[in-house]
Amino acid sequence: MGCCINSNKLNKIQTIKTNNGVIIFTSTADIHKIYNFGKMMGLGVFGKVLVAKMKTNNEKLFAIKMIEKARVSGKETQLANEIYVLQRLDHPNIIKFYEVYQNNLYFYICMEYCEGGELLERIPKHQSAFTEKQAQQIAYKVLSAIAYIHEQGIVHRDIKPENILFTKKDLNSEPKIIDFGMAIKLDESLQTKTLNCVGTPLYVAPEVIDGYYSDKCDIWSFGVMLFYILCGYPPFYASNKKELFQHIQNQDLIFDRRHWNHMSREIKTFLRKLLCKNPMIRPTAKDCLKDPWFSLNFEEVNKTKDLRRSKTKVLTLKQVAPTDYFEDGRSIYEMLKNYRTGARLKKEVMKILINQMNEKELEHLKRLFQKIDEDNSGTITYHELEKALQSEGSQVSHDEVKKLMITIGMDNEDETLECSSGKSFKPLVIKYSDFLTACIDERRVLTKEKLLSLFKYFDHQNLNYITKENIQEVFARHGRSLTDQKLNQMIYEIDPNHDQKISFDEFCQMMSVEGVCQVIDFKDSNLEQQIISPKIDTKIELIQFE
């Protein structure tokens, strides 16, 4: 499926379509005027991945996939499918999609940067595999993400250690599921169809080989991965694919005493459930999160792998203390009650701000979200929010909780995403990014420098004002589009003189931060050009980032 260029060249927008007809918008703005490119992180069949920094923001690194168009000619729908899936996933343990661009030679997909390496690279050098305690911490978070993916009606179809990256190099870094190139959205019509056998052979479920499968195939792949990281080899292996598939479908699961004798009874029972050949009996991801193995308390004594079972249930990843809710002196209720959506464009700008903040700045809020999200659904429900507010001692009525849910959780996605499917009612929940946006301390974060950086994110042509075309182009970078009606409403809300241009003063007023406009007063035109319009080299800049 080819690309269709928008007739309005000012918009710099092109589109690609998924296999079910959903339109994905892309920007044709010169990405090299927006990002400085650094070292190469990886090389693949279709292109390469480079580390990059925004020219207007040196605080955060990004990973940008450069995909050669010549190598994916005729396969654009697969690329569109991946973007479509990533747009809809919003979870602390799933790789974050930011932007998409294209020119005559390449597609560029801007993603979250993970410097911690792949899962197997995290095994300590003096060990051949992870201990149960180490594996338990990682497995719970990865499984939480899989449960969230399945809640969205999506199947990953390629869960494996190579597709689990870590944000940082330290031991407590967050794992992230990556590579949704094989992901598929399953609906009832697909349940009776023969599907392609896809995935990495070692991790393929028995039913995938036959072509009839559901999201349970991800549970099998997760089980193979967990088995592998605990003992150092996969549960089924062979010298060729045909023999391997026969073993996967027919061979019993074996725990070699040399490697498994010292491990808990619970992990072996759990793995038997995960690697059950009958997908009807195999548990769901949500059920797996309740498995007794995750309730074990592991202690390593004298550098040996020793298991101590607690007399009471220990949920190692979900213990919540009221004191954890405070970092800058604000309670959850104080953070959320001050959130005001204001102008529609402000909410979009705040999402961009979150995307540009580094991991350390958001760490506390990320932990807080995970603690409130008790059922590990990747979203916060009414009852979870109410319980969290009660646990911190906030005296909040049912109506106040409901008001918070409506204010923060109101989903405007359907207004901005072009979808071929009809709308369906969904229970009101607070998504991960919306929670971060609502909890951000605007007075602390929205400095004059940050506001200027956000303003220039839209005004990358350095005109010192933002137009409708700039807003539409930014939405296209995110793979989205606005109707003319919605776009005009956005402009009207924040353009008091109705000149169809948003000045920096108007931008600051929209963001509702007092005093900023007065602080930034560029009277010297040379100084203005020096600060707002840095010299941009049209060549690709390769920079060694520290």
C-alpha positions in Angstrom: 0.0 0.0 0.0 1.6 3.2 -1.1 1.7 6.7 0.4 -0.6 9.6 -0.6 0.7 13.1 -0.3 -1.6 15.8 1.1 -2.5 18.4 -1.4 -1.6 21.2 1.0 2.2 21.3 0.9 2.3 23.7 3.9 1.0 20.8 6.1 4.0 18.6 5.2 1.8 15.5 5.7 1.8 12.1 4.1 -0.2 9.0 5.0 0.2 5.3 5.1 -2.5 2.7 5.8 -2.7 -0.3 8.0 -4.0 -3.6 6.6 -7.5 -2.8 7.9 -7.6 0.7 6.4 -6.7 2.9 9.4 -4.8 6.0 8.2 -1.5 6.8 9.9 -0.3 10.4 9.3 3.4 11.2 9.0 5.4 14.4 8.8 7.7 15.3 5.9 9.4 18.0 7.9 13.2 17.8 7.7 14.0 15.6 10.7 17.6 16.8 10.6 16.5 20.3 11.5 14.7 18.9 14.5 17.2 16.3 15.8 20.9 16.0 16.1 21.9 12.4 15.3 24.5 10.5 17.3 26.0 7.1 17.2 24.4 4.0 15.7 22.8 1.7 18.2 21.9 -1.2 15.9 21.7 -2.4 12.3 18.9 -4.5 10.9 17.5 -5.9 7.6 15.5 -2.8 6.9 17.7 0.0 8.3 19.4 1.2 11.4 18.8 2.7 14.8 20.5 5.9 15.9 20.6 7.8 19.2 19.5 11.4 18.8 18.8 14.6 20.7 16.3 17.4 19.9 18.0 20.6 18.9 15.8 22.5 21.3 16.2 20.1 24.2 19.5 18.6 25.4 18.0 16.9 28.4 16.8 13.6 26.8 18.0 11.0 24.4 15.8 9.3 21.8 16.2 6.2 19.6 15.3 6.8 15.9 14.7 4.0 13.5 15.8 4.8 10.0 14.0 2.4 7.7 15.0 2.4 4.0 12.0 2.7 1.8 13.5 0.6 -0.9 13.7 -2.3 1.5 10.1 -2.1 2.7 8.5 -1.3 -0.7 5.2 -3.0 -0.8 5.3 -3.7 3.0 4.3 -0.2 4.2 1.2 -1.7 5.8 3.3 -3.6 8.2 5.1 -0.4 9.3 1.7 1.3 9.6 0.4 -1.6 11.7 3.3 -1.2 14.1 2.8 2.5 14.5 -1.0 2.0 14.9 -0.4 -0.5 17.8 2.2 1.7 19.5 0.0 4.7 19.4 -2.6 2.9 21.5 -0.3 1.4 24.1 0.5 3.5 27.2 2.2 1.5 29.9 5.3 2.0 32.0 6.8 -1.3 30.7 6.1 -0.8 27.0 8.4 1.1 24.7 7.1 4.6 24.0 6.4 5.8 20.5 6.9 9.5 19.9 7.0 10.6 16.3 7.1 9.5 12.7 8.7 11.2 9.7 9.4 10.3 6.1 11.3 11.7 3.1 12.1 10.2 -0.3 14.5 7.7 1.1 13.6 6.8 4.6 10.9 6.4 7.2 12.0 7.7 10.6 10.3 6.4 13.8 11.3 8.2 17.0 11.1 6.0 20.1 12.1 5.9 23.7 15.8 5.4 24.3 16.9 2.4 26.4 20.5 2.2 27.3 20.3 -0.8 29.6 20.6 -3.5 27.0 18.6 -6.7 26.3 17.3 -9.1 28.9 20.0 -11.8 28.5 22.7 -9.1 28.7 21.5 -8.4 32.3 22.6 -11.7 33.7 25.5 -11.0 36.1 28.9 -12.1 34.7 29.5 -14.6 37.5 26.1 -16.3 36.8 24.9 -18.6 34.0 21.3 -17.5 34.6 19.1 -15.3 36.8 18.3 -16.3 40.3 14.6 -16.7 41.1 14.6 -13.5 43.0 16.1 -11.6 40.0 13.7 -13.3 37.6 10.7 -12.7 39.7 11.1 -8.9 39.7 11.6 -8.7 36.0 8.9 -11.3 35.1 6.2 -9.5 37.1 6.7 -6.2 35.3 6.9 -7.8 31.8 3.8 -9.9 32.5 1.9 -6.7 33.7 2.7 -5.2 30.3 1.5 -8.3 28.5 -1.7 -8.3 30.4 -2.2 -4.6 29.4 -1.5 -5.4 25.8 -4.1 -8.2 25.8 -6.6 -5.9 27.5 -6.3 -3.7 24.3 -7.1 -6.7 22.1 -3.6 -6.9 20.8 -1.3 -9.9 20.6 2.5 -9.3 20.4 3.4 -12.6 18.7 7.2 -12.2 19.3 7.9 -12.2 23.1 11.5 -13.2 23.6 14.5 -11.9 25.6 15.8 -9.8 22.7 12.6 -7.9 22.7 12.9 -6.9 26.4 15.1 -3.8 26.8 16.0 -1.9 30.0 15.9 1.9 30.3 19.1 2.1 32.4 22.1 0.0 33.2 21.4 -0.2 37.0 19.9 -3.3 38.4 16.5 -1.7 39.3 15.9 -0.3 35.9 12.5 -0.8 34.2 12.1 -3.5 31.5 10.3 -2.5 28.3 8.7 -4.7 25.7 9.7 -3.6 22.3 9.3 -4.5 18.6 5.6 -4.6 17.7 6.3 -5.4 14.0 4.5 -8.7 14.3 1.7 -7.5 16.6 -1.9 -8.0 15.5 -5.2 -6.8 16.8 -7.4 -9.8 17.3 -11.2 -9.6 17.0 -13.9 -12.2 16.8 -13.7 -12.4 13.0 -10.1 -13.6 13.2 -10.8 -16.4 15.7 -12.1 -18.7 13.0 -9.4 -17.8 10.4 -6.1 -19.5 9.8 -3.4 -17.1 10.8 0.2 -17.0 9.7 2.8 -18.9 11.7 5.0 -16.0 12.8 7.5 -15.4 15.6 10.9 -16.7 16.6 10.9 -20.5 16.3 12.3 -21.2 19.8 9.4 -19.2 21.4 6.5 -20.2 19.1 3.5 -21.8 20.8 2.2 -25.2 19.6 -1.1 -23.7 18.3 0.8 -21.0 16.3 2.4 -23.8 14.3 -1.2 -25.0 13.4 -2.3 -21.4 12.5 -5.2 -21.2 15.0 -4.3 -19.1 18.0 -5.2 -16.2 20.4 -3.4 -14.0 22.9 -2.5 -17.2 24.8 0.4 -17.7 22.4 2.2 -14.8 24.2 1.8 -16.6 27.5 3.6 -19.6 26.0 6.4 -17.4 24.7 6.7 -15.7 28.0 7.0 -19.1 29.7 9.8 -20.1 27.3 11.6 -16.9 28.1 11.2 -17.3 31.8 12.5 -20.9 31.6 15.4 -19.8 29.5 16.6 -17.0 31.9 16.3 -19.3 34.9 18.5 -22.1 33.6 20.3 -20.8 30.6 18.7 -22.9 27.9 15.3 -23.2 26.3 12.8 -25.9 27.3 12.6 -27.2 23.7 15.4 -27.2 21.2 16.6 -29.2 18.1 19.0 -29.0 15.2 16.4 -27.8 12.7 13.0 -26.0 12.6 11.0 -29.1 11.6 12.3 -31.1 14.5 12.0 -28.2 16.9 8.3 -27.7 16.0 7.7 -31.5 16.6 9.3 -31.2 20.1 7.2 -28.0 20.9 4.0 -29.8 20.0 4.7 -33.3 21.4 7.6 -33.3 23.9 6.9 -33.2 27.7 8.4 -30.4 29.7 11.5 -31.6 31.6 13.2 -30.0 34.6 16.8 -31.3 34.7 17.8 -31.8 38.3 21.3 -30.4 37.7 19.7 -27.0 37.1 16.3 -27.1 38.8 16.8 -29.1 42.0 17.6 -25.9 44.0 14.6 -24.0 42.7 11.2 -23.6 44.3 8.3 -25.9 43.7 6.2 -22.9 42.9 8.3 -21.9 39.9 8.1 -25.3 38.3 4.3 -25.4 38.8 4.1 -21.9 37.3 6.1 -22.9 34.3 4.0 -26.0 33.7 0.9 -23.7 33.5 2.6 -21.3 31.2 3.9 -24.1 28.9 0.7 -26.1 28.8 0.2 -27.2 25.2 -3.5 -26.8 25.4 -4.2 -23.0 25.1 -7.7 -23.4 26.5 -6.2 -24.6 29.8 -3.2 -22.2 29.7 -3.9 -19.2 32.0 -4.4 -15.6 30.9 -1.8 -12.9 31.7 -4.1 -11.5 34.4 -4.4 -14.9 36.0 -0.6 -15.4 35.8 -0.1 -12.2 37.9 -1.9 -13.9 40.8 0.2 -17.0 40.7 1.7 -18.1 44.1 5.2 -17.8 42.7 4.9 -14.0 42.8 4.0 -14.2 46.5 7.3 -15.9 47.5 9.9 -13.9 49.5 13.4 -14.8 48.3 16.5 -14.2 50.4 20.0 -15.0 49.2 22.1 -16.1 52.1 25.9 -16.5 52.0 25.9 -16.0 48.3 23.9 -19.2 47.7 20.5 -19.5 46.2 18.4 -20.1 49.3 14.6 -19.9 49.4 12.8 -18.7 52.5 9.0 -18.8 52.4 7.2 -16.1 54.3 4.3 -17.2 56.5 2.2 -14.4 55.1 1.6 -13.4 51.5 4.3 -11.0 50.3 3.5 -9.0 47.2 7.0 -7.8 46.6 6.0 -5.3 43.9 2.7 -4.0 45.3 3.5 -3.0 48.9 2.1 0.5 49.4 2.9 2.8 52.2 1.2 6.2 52.7 4.6 7.9 53.0 5.4 6.8 49.4 2.8 9.2 48.1 4.8 12.3 49.0 7.9 13.6 47.3 7.5 17.4 46.9 5.1 17.8 49.8 1.9 17.2 47.8 -0.5 14.3 48.4 -2.2 12.5 45.5 -5.3 14.5 46.0 -3.4 17.8 46.0 -1.7 16.8 42.8 -4.8 15.7 41.0 -7.3 18.3 42.2 -5.2 21.2 40.8 -5.2 19.6 37.3 -7.1 21.8 34.9 -7.4 20.7 31.3 -7.9 24.3 30.1 -7.4 24.8 26.4 -7.4 21.7 24.2 -4.0 22.5 22.9 -2.6 22.8 26.4 -3.3 19.1 27.0 -1.4 18.2 23.9 1.5 20.4 24.8 1.7 18.8 28.3 1.9 15.4 26.6 4.8 16.6 24.6 6.4 17.9 27.8 6.1 14.5 29.4 7.7 12.9 26.3 10.6 15.3 26.6 11.3 14.8 30.3 13.9 12.2 31.3 13.4 9.0 33.2 14.7 10.4 36.5 12.3 13.3 36.5 9.3 10.9 36.2 10.5 8.0 38.3 8.5 8.9 41.4 5.3 9.4 39.5 5.9 6.1 37.6 6.2 4.2 40.9 3.2 5.9 42.3 1.1 5.0 39.2 2.1 1.3 39.6 1.2 1.2 43.2 -2.3 2.7 42.6 -2.9 0.3 39.7 -3.5 -2.7 41.9 -4.9 -5.0 39.3 -1.9 -4.3 36.9 -4.2 -3.3 34.1 -2.0 -0.4 33.0 -4.8 2.0 33.9 -6.3 3.5 37.1 -9.9 2.7 37.8 -12.4 4.6 39.9 -12.1 2.1 42.8 -8.3 2.1 42.7 -8.1 5.9 42.8 -10.7 6.0 45.7 -8.7 3.4 47.7 -5.4 5.3 47.1 -6.9 8.6 48.3 -8.4 6.9 51.4 -5.0 5.2 52.2 -3.2 8.6 52.2 -5.9 10.0 54.6 -7.6 12.3 52.1 -11.3 12.9 53.0 -12.8 12.8 49.5 -16.4 12.1 48.6 -17.6 9.7 45.9 -18.6 12.7 43.8 -15.1 14.3 44.1 -13.4 11.0 43.0 -15.8 10.8 40.1 -15.0 14.4 39.1 -11.3 13.7 39.1 -11.8 10.6 37.0 -13.8 12.6 34.4 -11.4 15.5 34.4 -8.3 13.5 34.0 -9.5 10.3 32.3 -11.7 11.8 29.7 -10.4 10.2 26.5 -10.1 12.7 23.6 -8.3 10.1 21.4 -11.3 9.4 19.2 -11.4 13.1 18.3 -7.9 13.2 17.0 -7.3 9.7 15.5 -8.7 8.8 12.2 -10.1 5.3 12.7 -12.2 3.2 10.4 -14.0 1.3 13.2 -17.0 2.7 15.1 -16.9 4.0 18.6 -17.7 1.8 21.5 -18.3 2.7 25.2 -15.5 2.0 27.5 -15.4 2.4 31.3 -13.7 5.6 32.4 -10.1 5.0 33.4 -6.9 7.1 33.8 -4.2 6.2 31.4 -0.5 6.3 32.4 0.4 9.4 30.4 -2.7 11.3 31.5 -1.8 10.5 35.1 1.8 11.8 34.6 0.4 15.0 33.0 -2.1 15.6 35.8 0.5 15.1 38.5 3.3 17.3 37.1 4.1 20.3 39.2 3.6 23.0 36.5 5.1 25.8 38.6 8.3 23.8 39.0 8.6 22.2 35.6 7.4 25.0 33.2 10.4 27.3 33.4 10.9 30.0 30.9 13.4 27.9 29.1 11.1 24.9 29.0 8.2 27.0 27.6 10.4 28.4 24.9 11.6 24.9 24.0 8.0 23.7 23.8 7.0 26.8 21.7 9.9 26.1 19.2 8.8 22.5 19.0 5.8 23.8 17.1 7.6 26.8 15.5 10.5 24.8 14.1 10.7 27.3 11.1 11.6 30.1 13.6 8.7 32.4 12.5 8.2 33.4 16.2 4.5 32.4 16.0 2.5 29.2 15.6 0.1 28.6 12.8 -2.7 26.1 12.1 -0.3 24.4 9.7 2.3 24.1 12.5 -0.2 22.4 14.8 -1.4 20.0 12.1 2.2 19.1 11.3 3.0 18.4 14.9 0.0 16.1 15.1 1.3 14.4 11.9 4.6 13.8 13.6 2.7 11.8 16.2 0.9 9.8 13.5 -2.3 11.7 14.0 -4.5 14.3 12.4 -7.1 16.9 13.3 -10.2 17.7 11.4 -10.5 21.4 10.3 -13.3 21.9 12.9 -11.2 20.7 15.8 -8.2 22.6 14.6 -10.2 25.9 14.3 -11.6 25.3 17.8 -8.1 24.8 19.2 -6.9 28.1 17.6 -10.0 30.0 18.6 -9.6 29.2 22.3 -6.1 30.7 22.6 -6.1 33.4 19.9 -7.8 36.5 21.4 -7.0 38.8 18.5 -8.1 36.2 15.9 -5.1 36.7 13.6 -4.7 32.9 13.2 -1.3 33.1 14.8 -0.3 32.1 18.3 2.5 34.4 19.7 4.8 33.3 22.4 2.8 35.5 24.9 -0.4 33.8 23.9 1.3 30.5 24.2 2.4 31.3 27.8 -1.0 32.5 28.7 -2.5 29.3 27.5 -0.1 27.4 29.7 -1.3 29.5 32.6 2.1 30.2 34.1 2.2 33.7 35.6 5.2 35.8 35.2 6.9 33.9 32.4 5.8 36.3 29.7 7.2 39.2 31.6 10.5 37.5 32.3 11.2 36.7 28.6 11.3 40.1 26.8 13.4 40.0 23.7 14.0 43.6 22.7 17.3 43.0 20.9 16.4 41.5 17.5 19.9 40.0 17.2 19.6 38.4 20.7 16.2 37.0 19.7 17.6 35.3 16.6 20.5 34.1 18.7 18.3 32.4 21.3 15.2 31.5 19.3 16.7 30.7 15.9 19.9 28.8 16.4 21.9 28.2 13.2 20.9 24.9 11.7 23.2 22.8 9.5 21.3 21.1 6.8 23.8 18.2 6.8 23.4 15.3 9.0 25.2 16.0 12.3 26.9 13.1 14.0 27.4 14.0 17.7 29.1 11.9 20.4 26.6 12.1 23.3 28.0 11.5 26.7 
